[in-house]
Amino acid sequence: MRVGERQQALDALLPVFYDLWHPQPFRENQPDWSLNLPALADELLKLADPDVACLNEDGAAALDLLARHVPAVAEIAGLADLPRRPANALVEQRASWAWEIPGRKRQQIEAFASASQCGAGSVIDWCGGKGHLGRLLAAQWQVPVHTLEIDAALCAEGAALANRQRLSHEFLNIDALTAADWPKRGQHAVALHACGDLHRRLIAQGADVGVARFDVAPCCYYRGVTSTYQALSGNLRTALTRDDVRLAVTETVTASARLTVQRDKEMAWKLGFDAYRRASSGGQYQNFKPVPAIWFRGSFNEFLVLMADRQGLSLPSAAVSGEFEAAGWRRHGEVMRLSIVRHAFRRALEVWLALDLAVFLENRGYAVELGSFCERQLTPRNLLISARLG
Ligand SMILES: C[S@@+](CC[C@H](N)C(=O)[O-])C[C@H]1O[C@@H](n2cnc3c(N)ncnc32)[C@H](O)[C@@H]1O
């Protein structure tokens, strides 16, 4: 299916299910859909913990469950399921090329490189960190590579690694958001996990100057979005708030068990504080400023006192805090279960965001393919936009 066709179909369907993916059970004790679909809410609230964990991470399984209650969502699954990009064999490198690269990152880089095809006289590696991807491409494709990176220390380390291999690989220690002279006409632009505005700038500016090829694996689409996402490819029916855009990238498939336990505790404690706030002053869920990590290291009572003090509420006694800690964990269980509905749409929203970039390039005369370059266990941000000027 062409990217334009897929975009039209997905863009028409997503607004139909807005009431399922937009409400955040963390903020709303009872999302409206749970009143209209009581059997769905009932099934979710009865799920065992291991099933909840699986369904929150496995969007396809969550869509299957949802489709038993709302059959029309099944179409979303087909549109969000993209083909794997064909992989080319890489020329064998000496093991030393990758000494400095953590295992998972190395696999991502190799998968990205094998899904991209050399097609221009020079490469710009956009927001490339230490330039591991750029270094591999310089060795594989034997073309000059520039890695653009804002962090001077990463540039210095990357340059030392490139020198060790005597590659034509240089670093540009500049800001991607203001770089006026890069990328250049006729170049091959690659970007592995350049966040939000960084990948959008590459694509918009690159199309303006006539970049010959793009291979872009976007991430953190919400970075640089203030209140609503501004589509690049034209007027679309789906409108996403910053929180909706964030939803597209919230799965923790690569998080360690320790981080998952920590995340659960933080959510339960915040919900415990929310229960205290509602009991003290009533009303709806209220946003609060980010909570310093150190506040989660003590007891729940200490956390609650710090939060109440910051929000100008009366301070809780140790005697009542147990009640609110229990309420927080109870709400955490409900939120994790009801969030399965919203999480079912994560991949579809991410595909919609990537399609916006892909169709923008198609409108500018590029032949564009969108697919995945690796398994999601390696990185959930595994979409690759490959475009070449016709
Ligand atoms: C997620 S990392 C990806 C690095 C590399 N492409 C990789 O996959 O290993 C994003 C990189 O973008 C860089 N960065 C952030 N803001 C930038 C900016 N405004 N201009 C250039 N680089 C930037 C960061 O320093 C970081 O190295």
The ligand as an ORCA input file, in Angstrom:
! r2SCAN-3c Opt
* xyz 0 1
  C      18.833      9.851     20.853
  S      20.408     10.464     20.469
  C      20.758      9.602     18.986
  C      22.226      9.543     18.692
  C      22.627      8.634     17.543
  N      21.949      8.983     16.307
  C      22.382      7.202     17.894
  O      21.398      6.612     17.463
  O      23.178      6.652     18.670
  C      20.071     12.091     19.939
  C      21.313     12.936     19.742
  O      20.889     14.244     19.296
  C      21.754     15.184     19.848
  N      21.087     16.495     19.813
  C      20.115     16.945     20.633
  N      19.751     18.198     20.276
  C      20.499     18.519     19.205
  C      20.571     19.689     18.385
  N      19.778     20.737     18.621
  N      21.452     19.695     17.364
  C      22.250     18.609     17.131
  N      22.230     17.491     17.883
  C      21.361     17.442     18.893
  C      22.008     14.673     21.253
  O      23.166     15.265     21.831
  C      22.137     13.175     20.996
  O      23.473     12.809     20.745
*
